[in-house]
């Protein structure tokens, strides 16, 4: 590790504290596993930390080292995200920095393992935002009712907020989202005119696509803004007679359908209600009916830590959320009497989708701020969230699964 020399000058208490914090952080980083980290101090001094294995490169410019150190010691990796939100540190390439961090996740976590009481407080905060019926409405509204104008600025024309299946780097995202919808319908092997329940219908992208293929769709959501948008788009498309969209909790669905589709809604269910969700899917399917589920999964080795400590996304983006492992998802399906007929994985497609979203948020940052409802902290929170998620998929800490479940005949 090299350290640039800076001119000697009188130092204030704040400068001395910052200097101690920088030295402490650099000492802790000396055991970096992979890649190279370039650390720039508030005085412009540059330090390079070289990992023992090849890997990516990242740069972090620390503006308030003392404050950042306190955050890391008390809040762990959550504190890293909080520090970015408020400007304790910055970087010329957030995606590259977090990608390198994700590869070194276990090592970095051991360096900044947050204080016990902080972990307890975050865990309890997460638990108190559980997905009861009232809790689910609050949690969904927290994220999805931020405003359709906000999402419209950076999502593609289908208004789809889930992983696309991108075959080419320069392919329009809209075409890749349509491919995803087609793939889910293929999983169902749905006969013409089939009636499909969509659990978590979003802004109506899948419902519109399926209706154009001749199917009937009943969709449920807890987001008022999503529902209003989706109903208006189906009406404008002349498909309202084939699609019934409702402001309804999935637990209150009582009818049976030929098939069920759920696209990245399971992550918002919460571990306590996983059995209820699977039971709802089974009861909603006619004998022999199929369900196609698109779900984000977390690596088996990371699940234990993740389960015990609420992370940045659970605290600031998706309250009440929880990712399953592949095995846990399969076990829950089996206990509910659903046969797992097929599964496939598309994590690399999600990394590319998230990169597209991140770039769009960057491009539209001025337009987002001009809406008047969002400030710089909000924008930085979303930048960190999108880059953090992309890094998780690139390092395979998270993956994207298509699972095909079948009810007993």
C-alpha positions as CSV (number, residue, x, y, z in Angstrom):
1,X,0.0,0.0,0.0
2,X,1.5,3.3,-1.0
3,X,0.8,6.6,0.8
4,X,1.4,10.0,-0.8
5,X,3.1,12.6,1.4
6,X,1.3,15.8,2.1
7,X,2.9,19.1,3.3
8,X,3.2,19.6,7.0
9,X,0.9,22.2,8.4
10,X,-0.9,23.1,11.6
11,X,-3.7,20.7,12.3
12,X,-7.1,21.3,13.9
13,X,-8.8,18.9,16.2
14,X,-11.1,17.9,13.3
15,X,-8.1,17.3,11.0
16,X,-6.4,15.2,13.7
17,X,-9.5,13.1,14.2
18,X,-9.9,12.7,10.5
19,X,-6.3,11.7,10.2
20,X,-6.7,9.0,12.8
21,X,-9.8,7.7,11.1
22,X,-8.1,7.5,7.8
23,X,-5.1,5.6,9.2
24,X,-7.5,3.3,11.1
25,X,-9.5,2.5,7.9
26,X,-6.4,1.9,5.8
27,X,-4.9,-0.5,8.4
28,X,-8.2,-2.4,8.4
29,X,-8.2,-2.7,4.6
30,X,-4.7,-4.2,4.3
31,X,-6.1,-7.7,4.2
32,X,-8.3,-7.1,1.1
33,X,-8.9,-10.3,-0.7
34,X,-9.4,-9.4,-4.4
35,X,-8.8,-6.4,-6.6
36,X,-7.5,-3.0,-5.9
37,X,-9.0,-0.1,-3.9
38,X,-8.0,3.5,-4.4
39,X,-8.7,5.6,-1.3
40,X,-8.6,9.4,-1.6
41,X,-8.6,11.4,1.6
42,X,-10.2,14.8,2.3
43,X,-6.9,16.5,1.7
44,X,-6.4,14.8,-1.7
45,X,-3.9,12.3,-0.5
46,X,-4.1,9.0,-2.4
47,X,-3.7,5.5,-1.0
48,X,-3.9,2.2,-2.9
49,X,-4.8,-1.1,-1.2
50,X,-4.0,-4.2,-3.3
51,X,-5.8,-7.4,-2.7
52,X,-4.0,-10.8,-2.6
53,X,-6.0,-12.0,-5.7
54,X,-6.8,-10.4,-9.0
55,X,-10.1,-8.5,-9.3
56,X,-11.8,-5.3,-10.2
57,X,-10.7,-1.8,-9.2
58,X,-12.7,0.7,-7.2
59,X,-12.2,4.3,-6.0
60,X,-13.6,5.9,-2.9
61,X,-13.1,9.6,-2.0
62,X,-13.7,10.1,1.7
63,X,-14.9,13.6,2.6
64,X,-15.6,13.0,6.4
65,X,-13.4,10.1,7.6
66,X,-14.3,10.5,11.3
67,X,-18.0,10.5,10.6
68,X,-17.7,7.6,8.2
69,X,-15.7,5.6,10.6
70,X,-18.3,6.0,13.3
71,X,-21.0,4.9,10.9
72,X,-19.0,1.8,9.9
73,X,-18.2,0.8,13.5
74,X,-21.8,1.3,14.7
75,X,-23.8,0.5,11.6
76,X,-21.6,-1.9,9.5
77,X,-22.4,-2.2,5.8
78,X,-25.7,-0.3,6.4
79,X,-23.5,2.6,7.6
80,X,-21.6,2.5,4.3
81,X,-24.9,3.1,2.4
82,X,-26.0,5.7,4.8
83,X,-22.7,7.5,4.4
84,X,-23.2,7.6,0.6
85,X,-26.7,8.9,1.1
86,X,-25.5,12.0,3.0
87,X,-22.2,12.6,1.3
88,X,-19.7,11.3,3.8
89,X,-18.0,9.7,0.8
90,X,-18.2,9.6,-3.0
91,X,-16.8,7.8,-6.0
92,X,-16.3,8.4,-9.7
93,X,-17.8,5.0,-10.4
94,X,-20.2,3.6,-7.9
95,X,-21.0,0.5,-9.9
96,X,-17.3,-0.5,-10.1
97,X,-16.7,0.2,-6.4
98,X,-19.7,-1.8,-5.2
99,X,-18.9,-4.7,-7.6
100,X,-15.4,-4.9,-6.1
101,X,-16.9,-4.7,-2.6
102,X,-19.4,-7.5,-3.4
103,X,-16.6,-9.8,-4.4
104,X,-14.9,-9.0,-1.0
105,X,-18.2,-9.0,0.9
106,X,-17.2,-11.5,3.6
107,X,-13.9,-9.8,4.4
108,X,-15.5,-6.3,4.4
109,X,-18.3,-7.5,6.6
110,X,-15.8,-8.8,9.1
111,X,-14.1,-5.4,9.2
112,X,-17.2,-3.4,9.8
113,X,-19.4,-5.8,11.7
114,X,-21.8,-3.4,13.3
115,X,-22.3,-3.0,17.1
116,X,-24.6,-5.5,18.7
117,X,-27.2,-3.0,19.8
118,X,-27.3,-1.4,16.4
119,X,-27.9,-4.8,14.8
120,X,-30.7,-5.5,17.3
121,X,-32.3,-2.1,16.6
122,X,-32.2,-2.6,12.9
123,X,-33.5,-6.1,13.2
124,X,-36.4,-5.0,15.4
125,X,-37.2,-2.1,13.0
126,X,-37.4,-4.7,10.2
127,X,-39.6,-7.0,12.3
128,X,-42.0,-4.2,13.2
129,X,-42.5,-3.5,9.5
130,X,-43.8,-7.1,9.0
131,X,-46.3,-7.9,6.2
132,X,-49.5,-8.3,8.0
133,X,-52.4,-7.0,5.9
134,X,-52.0,-3.5,7.3
135,X,-48.2,-3.7,7.2
136,X,-48.2,-4.9,3.6
137,X,-50.2,-1.9,2.5
138,X,-47.8,0.4,4.2
139,X,-44.7,-1.3,3.0
140,X,-45.9,-1.5,-0.6
141,X,-47.0,2.1,-0.6
142,X,-43.6,3.1,0.8
143,X,-41.9,1.9,-2.3
144,X,-44.4,1.7,-5.2
145,X,-46.4,4.8,-4.4
146,X,-43.4,7.1,-4.7
147,X,-45.1,8.6,-7.8
148,X,-45.7,7.3,-11.3
149,X,-43.9,10.3,-12.7
150,X,-40.7,9.2,-11.0
151,X,-40.8,5.7,-12.3
152,X,-41.9,6.8,-15.8
153,X,-38.6,8.8,-16.1
154,X,-36.3,5.7,-16.0
155,X,-38.3,2.6,-16.6
156,X,-38.9,1.4,-20.2
157,X,-42.1,2.1,-22.1
158,X,-43.7,-1.1,-20.7
159,X,-43.3,0.3,-17.2
160,X,-41.8,-3.0,-16.1
161,X,-39.9,-3.0,-12.8
162,X,-38.4,-6.5,-12.9
163,X,-35.6,-8.3,-14.7
164,X,-35.7,-8.3,-18.5
165,X,-34.2,-11.1,-20.6
166,X,-31.6,-9.2,-22.7
167,X,-30.1,-11.2,-25.6
168,X,-28.0,-8.3,-26.9
169,X,-26.1,-5.5,-25.1
170,X,-27.8,-2.8,-27.3
171,X,-31.2,-4.3,-27.4
172,X,-34.1,-2.0,-26.3
173,X,-35.2,-2.8,-22.8
174,X,-38.8,-2.9,-23.9
175,X,-38.2,-5.8,-26.3
176,X,-36.3,-7.7,-23.6
177,X,-39.2,-7.2,-21.2
178,X,-41.7,-8.5,-23.8
179,X,-39.4,-11.6,-24.2
180,X,-39.6,-12.1,-20.4
181,X,-43.4,-12.0,-20.5
182,X,-43.4,-14.5,-23.4
183,X,-41.1,-16.8,-21.5
184,X,-43.4,-16.8,-18.5
185,X,-46.3,-17.7,-20.7
186,X,-44.3,-20.5,-22.2
187,X,-43.6,-21.9,-18.7
188,X,-47.4,-22.2,-18.2
189,X,-48.1,-23.9,-21.5
190,X,-51.4,-22.0,-21.4
191,X,-54.2,-22.8,-23.8
192,X,-55.8,-20.0,-25.7
193,X,-58.3,-18.2,-23.5
194,X,-56.8,-19.3,-20.2
195,X,-57.6,-17.3,-17.1
196,X,-54.5,-16.2,-15.3
197,X,-54.1,-14.8,-11.8
198,X,-51.2,-12.4,-11.5
199,X,-50.1,-11.9,-7.9
200,X,-48.5,-8.4,-7.9
201,X,-49.6,-6.9,-11.2
202,X,-47.5,-3.8,-11.0
203,X,-48.2,-1.2,-13.7
204,X,-50.0,-3.8,-15.9
205,X,-47.2,-4.8,-18.3
206,X,-47.7,-8.5,-18.1
207,X,-51.5,-8.2,-18.0
208,X,-51.5,-6.2,-21.2
209,X,-49.1,-8.6,-22.9
210,X,-51.1,-11.7,-21.9
211,X,-54.4,-10.1,-22.9
212,X,-53.0,-9.4,-26.3
213,X,-52.2,-13.1,-26.6
214,X,-55.8,-13.9,-26.0
215,X,-55.8,-14.7,-22.3
216,X,-57.9,-13.3,-19.5
217,X,-56.1,-11.9,-16.5
218,X,-57.1,-11.1,-13.0
219,X,-54.4,-9.0,-11.2
220,X,-54.0,-8.0,-7.6
221,X,-51.8,-5.2,-6.1
222,X,-51.7,-3.1,-3.0
223,X,-50.4,0.0,-4.7
224,X,-53.0,2.6,-5.5
225,X,-50.8,4.4,-7.9
226,X,-49.9,1.3,-9.8
227,X,-53.5,0.2,-10.0
228,X,-54.7,3.6,-11.4
229,X,-52.0,3.5,-14.0
230,X,-52.6,-0.1,-15.0
231,X,-56.3,0.3,-15.3
232,X,-55.9,3.4,-17.5
233,X,-53.4,1.6,-19.8
234,X,-55.7,-1.4,-20.3
235,X,-58.6,0.9,-21.0
236,X,-56.6,2.9,-23.5
237,X,-55.4,-0.4,-25.2
238,X,-59.0,-1.6,-25.5
239,X,-58.3,-4.6,-23.3
240,X,-60.2,-3.7,-20.2
241,X,-62.9,-6.4,-20.9
242,X,-60.2,-9.1,-20.7
243,X,-58.4,-7.8,-17.6
244,X,-59.7,-7.4,-14.1
245,X,-57.3,-5.5,-11.8
246,X,-58.0,-5.1,-8.1
247,X,-56.6,-3.4,-5.0
248,X,-56.5,-6.6,-3.1
249,X,-54.2,-8.6,-0.8
250,X,-53.2,-11.9,-2.3
251,X,-54.4,-13.6,0.9
252,X,-58.0,-12.5,0.1
253,X,-58.1,-14.2,-3.4
254,X,-60.8,-16.8,-3.2
255,X,-61.4,-17.9,-6.9
256,X,-59.6,-20.6,-8.9
257,X,-57.7,-20.0,-12.1
258,X,-56.1,-22.0,-14.9
259,X,-52.7,-20.5,-14.1
260,X,-50.9,-18.1,-11.7
261,X,-48.0,-15.7,-12.6
262,X,-46.1,-13.8,-10.0
263,X,-43.2,-11.6,-11.1
264,X,-40.8,-10.5,-8.3
265,X,-43.6,-10.1,-5.7
266,X,-42.5,-13.0,-3.5
267,X,-39.6,-10.9,-2.2
268,X,-42.2,-8.6,-0.5
269,X,-44.1,-11.4,1.3
270,X,-41.8,-11.8,4.3
271,X,-40.5,-15.1,5.7
272,X,-43.4,-15.5,8.2
273,X,-45.9,-15.5,5.4
274,X,-44.1,-17.7,2.9
275,X,-46.2,-20.8,3.7
276,X,-49.4,-18.6,3.4
277,X,-48.3,-17.4,-0.1
278,X,-47.6,-20.9,-1.4
279,X,-50.9,-22.1,0.1
280,X,-52.7,-19.2,-1.7
281,X,-51.1,-20.2,-5.0
282,X,-52.1,-23.9,-4.6
283,X,-55.7,-23.0,-3.7
284,X,-55.9,-20.5,-6.6
285,X,-54.9,-23.1,-9.1
286,X,-57.4,-25.5,-10.7
287,X,-56.2,-29.2,-10.6
288,X,-53.1,-29.6,-12.7
289,X,-52.8,-25.8,-13.2
290,X,-49.3,-24.3,-13.4
291,X,-47.7,-21.2,-11.7
292,X,-44.8,-19.4,-13.2
293,X,-42.8,-17.4,-10.6
294,X,-40.0,-15.0,-11.2
295,X,-38.1,-14.5,-7.9
296,X,-34.8,-13.1,-6.7
297,X,-32.9,-15.6,-4.5
298,X,-29.9,-15.2,-2.2
299,X,-26.9,-17.5,-1.9
300,X,-27.2,-20.3,0.7
301,X,-23.9,-19.2,2.3
302,X,-25.1,-15.6,2.8
303,X,-28.6,-16.4,4.1
304,X,-27.8,-17.0,7.7
305,X,-26.2,-13.5,8.2
306,X,-28.8,-11.9,6.0
307,X,-31.6,-13.4,8.0
308,X,-30.2,-12.1,11.3
309,X,-29.4,-8.6,10.3
310,X,-31.6,-6.2,8.3
311,X,-29.7,-4.8,5.3
312,X,-29.7,-1.5,3.6
313,X,-32.4,-2.5,1.1
314,X,-34.8,-3.7,3.8
315,X,-34.3,-0.6,5.9
316,X,-34.4,2.0,3.1
317,X,-36.0,0.5,0.0
318,X,-38.2,-2.5,0.6
319,X,-39.5,-2.5,4.2
320,X,-40.7,-6.0,5.1
321,X,-38.8,-7.6,2.2
322,X,-37.0,-11.0,2.4
323,X,-35.2,-13.0,-0.2
324,X,-35.4,-16.9,-0.1
325,X,-32.7,-19.3,-1.0
326,X,-33.4,-21.7,-3.9
327,X,-33.7,-24.6,-1.5
328,X,-36.0,-22.9,0.9
329,X,-38.3,-21.8,-2.0
330,X,-38.4,-25.4,-3.2
331,X,-39.1,-26.8,0.3
332,X,-42.0,-24.3,0.8
333,X,-43.5,-25.3,-2.5
334,X,-43.3,-29.0,-1.7
335,X,-44.9,-28.5,1.8
336,X,-47.8,-26.7,0.1
337,X,-48.3,-29.6,-2.2
338,X,-46.9,-27.9,-5.3
339,X,-44.6,-29.9,-7.6
340,X,-41.6,-28.1,-8.9
341,X,-41.6,-28.9,-12.6
342,X,-38.8,-26.6,-13.9
343,X,-36.4,-23.9,-12.8
344,X,-33.9,-21.7,-14.6
345,X,-31.7,-18.8,-13.7
346,X,-31.1,-15.4,-15.2
347,X,-28.9,-13.5,-12.8
348,X,-26.7,-12.1,-15.5
349,X,-29.7,-10.6,-17.2
350,X,-30.6,-8.8,-14.0
351,X,-27.2,-7.3,-13.7
352,X,-27.6,-5.9,-17.2
353,X,-31.2,-4.7,-16.5
354,X,-30.0,-2.9,-13.3
355,X,-27.2,-1.3,-15.2
356,X,-29.7,0.1,-17.7
357,X,-31.9,1.4,-14.8
358,X,-28.8,2.9,-13.1
359,X,-27.7,4.7,-16.2
360,X,-31.2,6.1,-16.8
361,X,-31.5,7.4,-13.2
362,X,-28.2,9.1,-13.7
363,X,-29.3,10.6,-17.0
364,X,-32.6,11.7,-15.6
365,X,-31.3,13.0,-12.3
366,X,-32.1,16.7,-13.1
367,X,-35.6,15.7,-14.3
368,X,-36.2,13.7,-11.1
369,X,-35.1,16.5,-8.8
370,X,-37.3,19.0,-10.9
371,X,-40.4,17.0,-10.0
372,X,-40.2,18.7,-6.6
373,X,-40.9,15.6,-4.4
374,X,-37.4,14.2,-4.3
375,X,-34.1,15.7,-3.0
376,X,-30.4,14.9,-3.5
377,X,-30.5,12.4,-0.6
378,X,-33.3,10.5,-2.2
379,X,-31.5,10.4,-5.5
380,X,-28.3,9.1,-3.9
381,X,-30.2,6.5,-2.0
382,X,-31.6,5.1,-5.2
383,X,-28.2,5.3,-6.9
384,X,-26.7,3.2,-4.1
385,X,-29.6,0.7,-4.1
386,X,-29.4,0.1,-7.9
387,X,-25.6,-0.2,-8.0
388,X,-25.7,-2.4,-4.8
389,X,-28.2,-4.8,-6.4
390,X,-26.3,-5.0,-9.7
391,X,-23.1,-5.9,-7.7
392,X,-25.0,-8.6,-5.9
393,X,-26.0,-10.3,-9.2
394,X,-22.6,-9.9,-10.8
395,X,-20.9,-11.6,-7.8
396,X,-23.7,-14.3,-7.7
397,X,-24.6,-13.4,-4.1
398,X,-28.1,-13.1,-5.5
399,X,-29.7,-14.7,-8.6
400,X,-32.9,-14.5,-10.6
401,X,-35.0,-17.7,-10.8
402,X,-37.9,-18.8,-12.9
403,X,-39.7,-21.6,-11.1
404,X,-42.6,-23.5,-12.6
405,X,-45.0,-25.0,-10.0
406,X,-47.9,-27.4,-10.6
407,X,-50.9,-28.1,-8.5
408,X,-52.0,-31.7,-8.0
409,X,-54.3,-33.1,-10.8
